[in-house]
Amino acid sequence: MSGPAPLPDWEQLTRAIPAITAPMRRYLEQVACVLRPGSVSGADLALRAFAAFLTQAAPEVTCLTAVTRRHIEEYKPWLACRPGQNKPRVTTATIAHRLGTLRMFFVRLDEWGWDEAPPRVPMFPGDLPRQDHPLPKALDDATAAKLLRAACNDRRMLVRVTVEMLLRTGLRVSEFTGLAADAVVLGMSLEAIAALLGHRSLDMTLRYAKIASRTVADEYFAVSEKVEALYGQPAQLPADAAGPKMARLRREHHRMLGNGYCTRPAELDCAFESICETCTFFQTSIEFRPTLQAQHDDALAKHQDHRGQLFASLLARVDQDAS
């Protein structure tokens, strides 16, 4: 099959069901005012497909007010059996698009208060088939480096800036495109900002960036880099500045807890402040047994079985170490 089976055009459909095609075509005129041409074309196909189904499988329906839930349930398998583009059947994505567009058609007719709208919207969100959307995969270091080198060699500054921004910040594309102009200017050349925002002239970029002079802009970026350097480059002491005793204290760092010690290095942030007992860096000993026993009894009194099991295992470990 070289292509999808052709649908009847509007003239053919109008001769068969004029009371249905009239509001459909008026609807397309309305959405054409706010949607892109490609989206309008997709809506055109979706509505013509449903109109074609009515002429073939439900000739008793001569107006949209007569469309019921039963017609939608019959339309879904009819649509699924249609041949697709170079495929024996239409894809799940096509089915979802056709049904989603048709549902939105009925929803808007109801919201707009058109006389041709059915008594109630005959479709539900659950009518759309679920599509397989694979999760995005993160690039490994070698692939990311290869992408960055390819972007750096691209003659278009927009490509170079965009790829580097996405790789170095971890932003999603939707988050990146939603950034305001003043959110990306710090530390970037004026030319890079112009390419990033799609400006044809630097004057436009300066206007949107609220910097009216190129000289002031250059100075602004230069000072910004120096200020950022002060915060981003903490001073480093020489390796032998701490001395042997301070170095030993640093190696033996222990943080006192109510029922033990935390041996997690000070350089590592701790995300387990409220669940220290489950952290791999947690240590306790027999001297903290009364506290652990009290915590165990409190957990049982409050019917916190998981917490009780945790302190029971700690008590067993303490008793084993002490024996």
C-alpha positions as CSV (number, residue, x, y, z in Angstrom):
1,M,0.0,0.0,0.0
2,S,1.6,3.3,-1.1
3,G,-0.5,5.6,1.1
4,P,-3.6,5.9,3.2
5,A,-7.0,5.2,1.7
6,P,-8.4,8.6,0.6
7,L,-11.2,10.2,2.5
8,P,-14.2,11.9,0.8
9,D,-13.7,15.6,0.3
10,W,-16.0,18.2,1.8
11,E,-18.0,18.5,-1.3
12,Q,-18.8,14.8,-1.4
13,L,-19.6,14.8,2.3
14,T,-21.8,17.9,2.0
15,R,-24.0,16.2,-0.6
16,A,-24.6,13.3,1.8
17,I,-24.8,15.0,5.3
18,P,-25.0,18.8,4.8
19,A,-26.3,19.5,8.4
20,I,-23.1,17.8,9.8
21,T,-20.5,19.2,7.4
22,A,-21.7,22.8,7.9
23,P,-20.8,23.1,11.6
24,M,-17.6,21.2,11.0
25,R,-16.4,23.5,8.3
26,R,-17.4,26.5,10.4
27,Y,-15.4,25.1,13.3
28,L,-12.3,24.7,11.0
29,E,-12.7,28.4,10.1
30,Q,-12.6,29.3,13.8
31,V,-9.6,27.3,14.8
32,A,-7.7,28.5,11.7
33,C,-7.6,31.9,13.4
34,V,-5.5,30.6,16.3
35,L,-3.8,27.4,15.1
36,R,-1.0,26.8,12.7
37,P,-1.8,25.6,9.2
38,G,-0.5,22.1,9.9
39,S,-2.8,21.8,13.0
40,V,-5.8,22.9,11.0
41,S,-5.0,20.4,8.3
42,G,-4.8,17.6,11.0
43,A,-8.2,18.8,12.4
44,D,-9.6,18.7,8.8
45,L,-8.6,15.1,8.4
46,A,-10.0,14.1,11.8
47,L,-13.4,15.6,11.1
48,R,-13.6,14.3,7.6
49,A,-12.8,10.8,8.9
50,F,-15.7,10.9,11.4
51,A,-18.0,12.3,8.8
52,A,-17.0,9.6,6.4
53,F,-17.8,7.0,9.1
54,L,-21.3,8.5,9.6
55,T,-22.1,8.3,5.9
56,Q,-20.9,4.6,5.7
57,A,-21.9,3.1,9.1
58,A,-24.5,5.4,10.5
59,P,-26.6,6.9,7.7
60,E,-29.5,7.5,10.1
61,V,-27.4,10.3,11.7
62,T,-28.1,13.5,9.8
63,C,-27.1,16.1,12.3
64,L,-24.6,16.4,15.2
65,T,-27.3,16.5,17.8
66,A,-28.1,12.9,17.0
67,V,-24.5,11.7,17.7
68,T,-24.5,9.5,20.8
69,R,-22.0,7.5,22.7
70,R,-22.9,4.4,20.7
71,H,-21.7,6.1,17.5
72,I,-18.3,6.9,19.1
73,E,-17.9,3.3,20.3
74,E,-18.6,2.1,16.8
75,Y,-16.3,4.7,15.2
76,K,-13.2,3.6,17.2
77,P,-12.8,0.1,15.7
78,W,-13.8,1.5,12.3
79,L,-10.9,4.0,12.6
80,A,-8.5,1.4,13.9
81,C,-9.1,-0.8,10.8
82,R,-8.3,1.9,8.3
83,P,-5.1,1.5,6.3
84,G,-2.3,3.8,7.2
85,Q,0.6,5.5,5.5
86,N,2.7,2.7,4.1
87,K,1.2,0.4,6.8
88,P,-1.6,-2.1,6.8
89,R,-3.3,-0.2,9.6
90,V,-3.2,3.4,11.0
91,T,-0.7,3.8,13.9
92,T,-1.7,4.3,17.5
93,A,-0.4,7.9,17.3
94,T,-2.8,8.6,14.3
95,I,-5.7,7.0,16.2
96,A,-5.0,9.1,19.3
97,H,-4.7,12.3,17.2
98,R,-8.0,11.7,15.3
99,L,-9.9,10.8,18.4
100,G,-8.4,13.6,20.5
101,T,-9.2,16.2,17.8
102,L,-12.7,14.9,17.5
103,R,-13.3,15.0,21.2
104,M,-12.0,18.6,21.3
105,F,-14.4,19.4,18.5
106,F,-17.4,18.3,20.6
107,V,-16.0,19.9,23.8
108,R,-15.7,23.3,22.0
109,L,-19.1,23.1,20.5
110,D,-20.5,22.6,23.9
111,E,-18.4,25.4,25.4
112,W,-19.3,27.8,22.6
113,G,-22.9,27.0,23.0
114,W,-23.5,26.1,19.4
115,D,-27.0,24.9,18.6
116,E,-25.5,21.9,16.6
117,A,-23.8,20.5,19.7
118,P,-25.0,17.1,21.0
119,P,-26.9,17.2,24.3
120,R,-23.7,16.1,26.0
121,V,-20.1,15.5,24.9
122,P,-20.1,11.8,23.7
123,M,-16.3,11.3,24.2
124,F,-14.1,11.0,27.2
125,P,-10.3,11.3,27.7
126,G,-10.1,7.5,28.2
127,D,-11.2,7.0,24.6
128,L,-7.7,7.9,23.4
129,P,-5.3,4.9,23.2
130,R,-2.2,5.1,25.4
131,Q,1.0,5.6,23.4
132,D,4.4,4.2,24.1
133,H,6.5,7.2,25.0
134,P,10.1,6.0,25.7
135,L,11.7,7.8,28.6
136,P,14.5,10.2,27.5
137,K,18.0,8.7,27.9
138,A,20.8,10.7,29.3
139,L,23.9,11.0,27.2
140,D,27.1,9.3,28.4
141,D,30.2,11.4,28.7
142,A,31.7,10.3,25.4
143,T,28.5,11.0,23.5
144,A,28.0,14.4,25.2
145,A,31.6,15.4,24.3
146,K,31.0,14.3,20.7
147,L,27.8,16.3,20.5
148,L,29.5,19.4,22.0
149,R,32.4,19.1,19.5
150,A,30.0,18.9,16.6
151,A,28.1,21.9,17.9
152,C,31.2,23.9,18.3
153,N,32.1,23.3,14.7
154,D,28.6,24.4,13.5
155,R,28.7,27.7,11.6
156,R,25.4,28.8,13.3
157,M,25.9,30.5,16.7
158,L,22.4,29.6,17.7
159,V,23.3,25.9,17.5
160,R,26.6,26.4,19.4
161,V,25.0,28.4,22.2
162,T,21.9,26.2,22.5
163,V,23.8,22.9,22.7
164,E,26.3,24.2,25.2
165,M,23.6,25.7,27.4
166,L,21.6,22.5,27.5
167,L,24.7,20.3,28.2
168,R,26.1,22.5,30.9
169,T,22.9,23.3,32.7
170,G,20.9,20.1,32.4
171,L,17.8,22.1,31.3
172,R,15.1,20.4,29.4
173,V,14.3,21.9,26.0
174,S,10.9,23.2,27.2
175,E,12.6,24.8,30.2
176,F,15.3,26.4,28.0
177,T,12.8,27.8,25.5
178,G,10.8,29.2,28.3
179,L,13.6,31.2,29.8
180,A,13.2,35.0,29.9
181,A,15.7,37.2,28.2
182,D,17.2,38.5,31.4
183,A,17.6,34.9,32.7
184,V,20.3,33.9,30.2
185,V,22.3,37.1,29.6
186,L,24.7,36.9,32.5
187,G,28.2,35.9,31.3
188,M,27.3,35.6,27.6
189,S,28.5,37.7,24.8
190,L,26.0,40.0,23.2
191,E,26.3,38.2,19.9
192,A,25.5,34.9,21.6
193,I,22.4,36.4,23.2
194,A,21.2,37.8,19.8
195,A,21.6,34.3,18.2
196,L,19.9,32.7,21.2
197,L,16.9,35.0,21.0
198,G,16.7,35.0,17.2
199,H,17.4,38.7,16.9
200,R,18.6,40.0,13.6
201,S,20.4,43.0,15.0
202,L,22.3,43.8,18.2
203,D,20.1,46.9,18.7
204,M,17.1,44.7,19.3
205,T,19.0,42.5,21.7
206,L,20.2,45.6,23.7
207,R,16.7,46.9,23.8
208,Y,15.3,43.6,25.2
209,A,18.2,43.2,27.6
210,K,17.6,46.7,28.9
211,I,21.2,47.8,28.1
212,A,21.2,50.8,25.7
213,S,24.9,51.0,25.0
214,R,27.3,48.4,23.6
215,T,30.1,49.9,25.7
216,V,28.0,49.6,28.9
217,A,27.1,46.1,27.9
218,D,30.7,45.0,27.5
219,E,31.6,46.5,30.8
220,Y,28.6,44.9,32.4
221,F,29.6,41.5,31.3
222,A,33.2,42.0,32.2
223,V,32.3,43.0,35.8
224,S,29.8,40.2,36.0
225,E,32.5,37.7,35.2
226,K,34.7,39.1,37.9
227,V,32.0,39.0,40.5
228,E,31.0,35.5,39.6
229,A,34.6,34.5,39.9
230,L,34.7,35.7,43.5
231,Y,31.8,33.4,44.5
232,G,32.7,30.5,42.3
233,Q,36.3,30.2,43.2
234,P,36.7,29.7,47.0
235,A,40.1,30.3,48.4
236,Q,42.2,27.2,48.9
237,L,44.7,26.8,51.7
238,P,48.1,25.1,51.1
239,A,48.0,21.3,51.7
240,D,50.2,21.6,54.8
241,A,48.4,24.6,56.4
242,A,46.2,22.5,58.7
243,G,49.1,20.7,60.5
244,P,49.3,17.1,61.6
245,K,46.9,17.4,64.5
246,M,44.2,19.2,62.5
247,A,44.6,16.7,59.7
248,R,44.1,13.8,62.1
249,L,41.0,15.5,63.6
250,R,39.6,15.9,60.1
251,R,40.2,12.2,59.3
252,E,38.5,11.2,62.6
253,H,35.6,13.5,62.3
254,H,32.6,12.2,64.1
255,R,29.3,14.0,64.6
256,M,27.6,13.3,67.9
257,L,24.0,12.1,67.7
258,G,21.5,11.4,70.4
259,N,22.2,7.7,70.2
260,G,25.5,7.3,68.4
261,Y,27.9,9.0,66.0
262,C,27.8,9.9,62.3
263,T,31.1,9.3,60.5
264,R,30.1,10.9,57.2
265,P,32.9,13.1,56.0
266,A,32.2,16.8,56.5
267,E,32.7,17.5,52.8
268,L,29.6,15.4,51.9
269,D,26.2,16.9,52.2
270,C,23.8,14.8,54.3
271,A,20.2,14.2,53.0
272,F,19.4,11.9,55.9
273,E,19.1,14.2,58.8
274,S,15.8,12.7,59.9
275,I,16.7,9.1,59.3
276,C,20.2,8.8,60.5
277,E,19.8,5.3,61.8
278,T,19.3,4.0,58.3
279,C,22.4,5.8,56.9
280,T,25.4,3.6,56.1
281,F,27.6,6.1,58.0
282,F,25.7,5.7,61.3
283,Q,27.5,4.0,64.2
284,T,26.4,3.3,67.7
285,S,27.6,1.3,70.7
286,I,26.5,-0.2,74.0
287,E,26.7,3.2,75.8
288,F,23.6,4.3,73.8
289,R,21.6,1.1,74.5
290,P,19.2,2.9,76.9
291,T,18.4,5.5,74.3
292,L,17.9,2.9,71.6
293,Q,15.7,0.9,73.9
294,A,13.5,3.9,74.6
295,Q,13.2,4.7,70.9
296,H,12.3,1.0,70.2
297,D,9.6,1.1,73.0
298,D,8.2,4.4,71.7
299,A,7.9,3.0,68.2
300,L,6.0,-0.1,69.5
301,A,3.7,2.1,71.6
302,K,2.8,4.1,68.5
303,H,2.4,1.0,66.4
304,Q,5.2,2.1,64.1
305,D,6.2,-1.4,63.1
306,H,8.9,-0.4,60.6
307,R,10.5,2.0,63.0
308,G,10.3,-0.7,65.7
309,Q,12.1,-3.2,63.6
310,L,14.8,-0.7,62.8
311,F,15.6,-0.1,66.5
312,A,15.3,-3.8,67.3
313,S,18.0,-4.5,64.7
314,L,20.2,-1.8,66.2
315,L,19.7,-3.2,69.7
316,A,20.6,-6.7,68.4
317,R,23.8,-5.3,66.8
318,V,24.8,-3.4,69.9
319,D,24.3,-6.5,72.1
320,Q,26.3,-8.7,69.6
321,D,29.2,-6.2,69.5
322,A,29.3,-6.0,73.3
323,S,29.2,-9.8,73.9
